Amino acid sequence: MIFQLKLQQTMNSRVSKKGEQRIMKRDQYEKTRDYKKAIKILKDFIEEELGGNIDAMRTFCFDDLTKFIGNIGDPDMYLIVQVIYIILWGDIYDLTFDKMGAWDLKGTYAFRGDTMNSFGSLFGKESETNEFGYRAKFFGADKDIILWNKIKEFSRLYHQIGNFIVIPNRSSAQNGINGARGCYYNTDYCEGMRDYFDWFLVAVEKYQNKVKNGDIKMNMFEMQLQQNPEYNPFFLEISQWKEIFFLKHYFENDKPKWLFNTPLERRLLITAELENRKDEKYYQDQEYLELMNDYLDKSKEVIEYRTNRMVDVMKEKCKKQIVA
């Protein structure tokens, strides 16, 4: 036990030094090749897709893109979205285009984009086998005009820039940290989190507290986080995420909080049509209708706030390049 504690302390010291080295000064980072390339692509995107007006990005749904997509089909990893990660947060992680990509067991790509507030997990994505909003329809959401319109609005809102973030993604779990936090239910390789972003932030805080206290007893998700030095508090304290990533809605007194009303023990219940609900492990209509309304209202507020903050910063960065 003493040996393990000393080993953890040695790791923390190394991560601390690594963090000091990797979090580059902003002006240094803006001289890198990848940052300059990102600025050029962003300017091309503004001209070609936004009619020369960056403010149009405040309401832009990335589902509409036919260009600036790149070779990954997820909107949170489109080429232009990777560009935005580099411009906004490249100095934090020393991001390059070569460091972002799809997960594999070899850890080829340390980082990837993530969609913070999911549509499919709670409402149900349209596919060859499922109709639009099929989960919501289990509970009669389509019979409530106001709620159904909110769901349709969110189906486009959730692919606006304010719902995207870049995360360290090394992991032995399928699809990395991104996939682990998206698990609907507890599995043999990770605890379920059903894509709730507030849950993810609270989990990172708990992990960081364990690291600081020398606690080596990690749950399965924390073992995945441990494969990424960037989640270590000696690299970047979770309290700093609030300002850096524009996450004020998820914090209270500089600590992650539960944003959504649904209690933790009710978040992993099963969604099913009425005739297939067998016991208390299944959601019932009233609870799920309330859950959806709460999730939609708070997610919309988060996305609109973050979109405006992100666009404001990009405007300044574009102006700075022109002056330079």
FISENU-286041 format. One line per field, with one value per residue (C-alpha): y, z, x. Coordinates in nm, 3 decimals, decimal comma, padded with zeros to 5 digits. Layout:
N
y = [Y;...]
z = [Z;...]
x = [X;...]
//
This chain:
324
y = [00,000;00,242;00,157;00,221;00,555;00,664;00,553;00,762;01,064;01,022;01,007;01,323;01,504;01,399;01,502;01,838;01,906;01,778;02,009;02,309;02,221;02,142;02,430;02,669;03,042;03,158;03,381;03,095;02,858;03,109;03,095;02,721;02,578;02,409;02,724;02,931;02,657;02,657;03,033;03,009;02,729;02,922;03,231;03,021;02,864;03,205;03,327;03,015;02,890;03,198;03,464;03,640;03,693;03,497;03,598;03,360;03,078;03,173;02,985;02,752;02,379;02,173;01,909;02,144;02,113;01,960;02,100;02,139;01,796;01,598;01,219;01,166;01,168;01,292;01,666;01,705;01,589;01,763;01,937;02,283;02,179;02,051;02,393;02,558;02,332;02,436;02,807;02,804;02,545;02,439;02,597;02,398;02,059;02,159;02,040;01,958;01,808;01,490;01,445;01,440;01,143;00,833;00,607;00,289;00,060;00,178;00,533;00,672;00,988;01,137;01,370;01,380;01,599;01,523;01,623;01,738;01,710;01,411;01,377;01,004;00,895;01,055;01,113;00,858;00,925;00,844;00,547;00,269;00,077;00,361;00,668;01,019;01,065;00,703;00,704;01,020;00,868;00,575;00,826;01,023;01,323;01,359;01,413;01,726;01,995;02,223;01,943;01,788;02,124;02,160;01,816;01,904;02,231;02,047;01,798;02,085;02,282;01,996;02,012;02,379;02,466;02,543;02,175;02,055;02,021;01,853;01,587;01,362;01,025;00,752;00,443;00,067;00,096;00,088;00,437;00,588;00,827;00,950;00,601;00,520;00,821;00,739;00,392;00,361;00,104;-00,040;-00,286;-00,513;-00,246;00,080;00,236;00,380;00,757;00,783;01,081;01,319;01,583;01,700;01,341;01,336;01,654;01,530;01,203;01,391;01,591;01,273;01,122;01,434;01,433;01,072;01,158;01,452;01,237;00,947;00,717;00,433;00,261;00,358;00,257;00,143;00,488;00,642;00,377;00,504;00,865;00,757;00,673;01,046;01,270;01,569;01,462;01,468;01,772;01,850;01,911;02,106;02,140;02,073;02,416;02,574;02,403;02,640;02,944;02,772;02,568;02,809;02,568;02,805;02,628;02,308;02,469;02,615;02,773;02,644;02,282;02,069;02,037;01,822;02,043;01,825;01,749;01,373;01,204;00,989;00,667;00,742;00,819;00,465;00,330;00,156;00,329;00,114;00,122;00,088;-00,278;-00,370;-00,205;-00,495;-00,346;-00,047;-00,057;00,109;00,477;00,569;00,842;01,131;01,097;01,077;01,370;01,584;01,457;01,557;01,906;01,974;01,838;02,037;02,369;02,349;02,209;02,489;02,750;02,589;02,562;02,918;03,060;02,857;02,926;03,301;03,284;03,067;03,291;03,600;03,451;03,341;03,692;03,832;03,574;03,651;04,026;03,964;03,777;04,062;04,317;04,092]
z = [00,000;00,091;-00,234;-00,435;-00,261;-00,335;-00,695;-00,724;-00,573;-00,821;-01,108;-00,982;-00,970;-01,326;-01,449;-01,273;-01,453;-01,779;-01,733;-01,681;-01,999;-02,212;-02,128;-02,363;-02,342;-02,570;-02,782;-02,838;-02,946;-03,192;-03,381;-03,444;-03,788;-03,683;-03,526;-03,838;-04,055;-03,834;-03,867;-04,245;-04,262;-04,031;-04,250;-04,560;-04,381;-04,282;-04,639;-04,810;-04,560;-04,357;-04,627;-04,469;-04,139;-03,842;-03,635;-03,850;-03,658;-03,352;-03,503;-03,744;-03,733;-03,845;-03,988;-04,286;-04,396;-04,725;-04,710;-04,433;-04,302;-04,324;-04,292;-03,971;-04,002;-03,651;-03,643;-03,321;-03,523;-03,856;-03,988;-03,916;-03,560;-03,505;-03,631;-03,362;-03,090;-03,193;-03,199;-02,863;-02,659;-02,852;-02,603;-02,314;-02,466;-02,730;-02,987;-03,344;-03,619;-03,595;-03,227;-03,287;-03,437;-03,385;-03,090;-03,119;-02,862;-02,959;-02,851;-03,191;-03,124;-02,776;-02,825;-02,991;-02,995;-02,780;-02,794;-02,443;-02,438;-02,642;-02,848;-02,911;-02,552;-02,425;-02,730;-02,991;-03,320;-03,651;-03,830;-04,074;-03,792;-03,569;-03,634;-03,519;-03,143;-03,088;-02,720;-02,655;-02,831;-02,588;-02,331;-02,549;-02,610;-02,964;-02,820;-02,636;-02,906;-02,696;-02,585;-02,933;-03,087;-02,826;-02,917;-03,288;-03,210;-02,999;-03,281;-03,463;-03,164;-03,028;-03,332;-03,286;-03,184;-02,823;-02,762;-02,866;-02,657;-02,704;-02,449;-02,380;-02,507;-02,441;-02,297;-02,307;-02,320;-02,661;-02,820;-02,540;-02,268;-02,517;-02,544;-02,174;-02,059;-02,323;-02,181;-02,122;-01,845;-01,620;-01,805;-01,719;-01,839;-01,720;-01,514;-01,712;-01,744;-02,029;-02,183;-01,898;-01,909;-01,551;-01,438;-01,635;-01,468;-01,119;-01,198;-01,305;-00,981;-00,771;-00,960;-00,907;-00,535;-00,513;-00,691;-00,460;-00,152;-00,267;-00,290;-00,526;-00,520;-00,856;-01,009;-01,371;-01,519;-01,309;-01,442;-01,791;-01,687;-01,537;-01,886;-01,969;-01,779;-01,877;-01,626;-01,343;-01,113;-01,137;-01,508;-01,493;-01,192;-01,265;-01,118;-01,409;-01,664;-01,576;-01,740;-01,995;-02,156;-02,081;-01,843;-01,584;-01,585;-01,461;-01,166;-00,830;-00,611;-00,863;-00,812;-01,062;-00,968;-01,079;-01,344;-01,432;-01,183;-01,236;-00,935;-01,009;-00,913;-01,167;-01,465;-01,584;-01,589;-01,904;-02,175;-02,332;-02,464;-02,200;-02,268;-02,231;-01,892;-01,655;-01,317;-01,130;-01,345;-01,626;-01,666;-01,646;-01,851;-01,605;-01,481;-01,831;-01,960;-01,671;-01,734;-02,102;-02,034;-01,775;-02,001;-02,304;-02,120;-01,945;-02,244;-02,465;-02,216;-02,203;-02,581;-02,655;-02,388;-02,499;-02,868;-02,808;-02,593;-02,846;-03,141;-02,947;-02,891;-03,254;-03,372;-03,160;-03,286;-03,648;-03,585;-03,415;-03,720;-03,949;-03,730;-03,708]
x = [00,000;00,283;00,461;00,142;00,086;00,444;00,399;00,080;00,260;00,546;00,294;00,125;00,456;00,535;00,191;00,226;00,555;00,407;00,110;00,335;00,520;00,214;-00,013;00,158;00,140;-00,136;00,086;00,332;00,058;-00,085;00,246;00,218;00,150;-00,174;-00,318;-00,241;-00,394;-00,704;-00,749;-00,724;-00,983;-01,215;-01,196;-01,269;-01,565;-01,703;-01,683;-01,819;-02,079;-02,178;-02,177;-01,882;-02,065;-01,928;-02,232;-02,438;-02,265;-02,473;-02,769;-02,585;-02,664;-02,366;-02,600;-02,634;-02,271;-02,160;-01,805;-01,545;-01,646;-01,322;-01,309;-01,513;-01,890;-01,978;-02,057;-01,854;-01,550;-01,608;-01,298;-01,438;-01,526;-01,170;-01,059;-01,270;-01,127;-00,777;-00,860;-01,039;-00,851;-00,542;-00,305;-00,455;-00,377;-00,119;-00,373;-00,285;-00,498;-00,289;-00,381;-00,758;-00,938;-01,149;-01,071;-00,866;-00,704;-00,357;-00,442;-00,349;-00,549;-00,536;-00,833;-01,172;-01,478;-01,780;-02,146;-02,228;-02,608;-02,724;-03,040;-03,047;-02,992;-03,312;-03,531;-03,425;-03,247;-03,408;-03,251;-03,338;-03,506;-03,635;-03,846;-03,757;-03,801;-03,905;-03,800;-04,000;-04,300;-04,297;-04,424;-04,666;-04,441;-04,577;-04,925;-04,803;-04,764;-04,543;-04,311;-04,293;-04,199;-03,924;-03,793;-03,789;-03,611;-03,352;-03,286;-03,115;-02,996;-02,787;-02,557;-02,474;-02,120;-02,219;-02,292;-01,945;-01,629;-01,291;-01,192;-00,892;-01,015;-00,754;-00,921;-00,937;-01,318;-01,488;-01,485;-01,281;-01,397;-01,656;-01,803;-01,769;-01,969;-02,230;-02,308;-02,683;-02,643;-02,373;-02,151;-01,859;-01,615;-01,770;-02,045;-02,336;-02,367;-02,621;-02,444;-02,533;-02,261;-02,318;-02,256;-01,930;-01,803;-01,893;-01,714;-01,400;-01,409;-01,439;-01,146;-00,935;-01,012;-00,897;-00,574;-00,507;-00,579;-00,364;-00,667;-00,578;-00,921;-01,067;-01,399;-01,408;-01,470;-01,194;-00,956;-01,038;-00,977;-00,645;-00,518;-00,530;-00,287;-00,502;-00,772;-00,520;-00,573;-00,204;-00,255;-00,583;-00,812;-01,178;-01,263;-01,075;-01,298;-01,581;-01,421;-01,197;-01,477;-01,767;-01,943;-02,090;-02,429;-02,265;-02,085;-02,169;-01,897;-01,638;-01,749;-01,942;-02,309;-02,603;-02,763;-03,059;-03,337;-03,350;-03,185;-02,882;-03,058;-03,336;-03,113;-03,045;-03,398;-03,519;-03,725;-03,995;-04,348;-04,619;-04,695;-04,327;-04,266;-04,223;-04,131;-03,988;-03,674;-03,873;-03,965;-04,333;-04,500;-04,519;-04,164;-04,018;-04,223;-04,092;-03,737;-03,753;-03,887;-03,617;-03,343;-03,458;-03,490;-03,154;-02,966;-03,098;-02,979;-02,633;-02,599;-02,709;-02,478;-02,176;-02,240;-02,234;-01,921;-01,740;-01,834;-01,725;-01,380;-01,347;-01,434;-01,154;-00,906;-00,994;-00,952;-00,618;-00,490;-00,594;-00,413;-00,106]
//
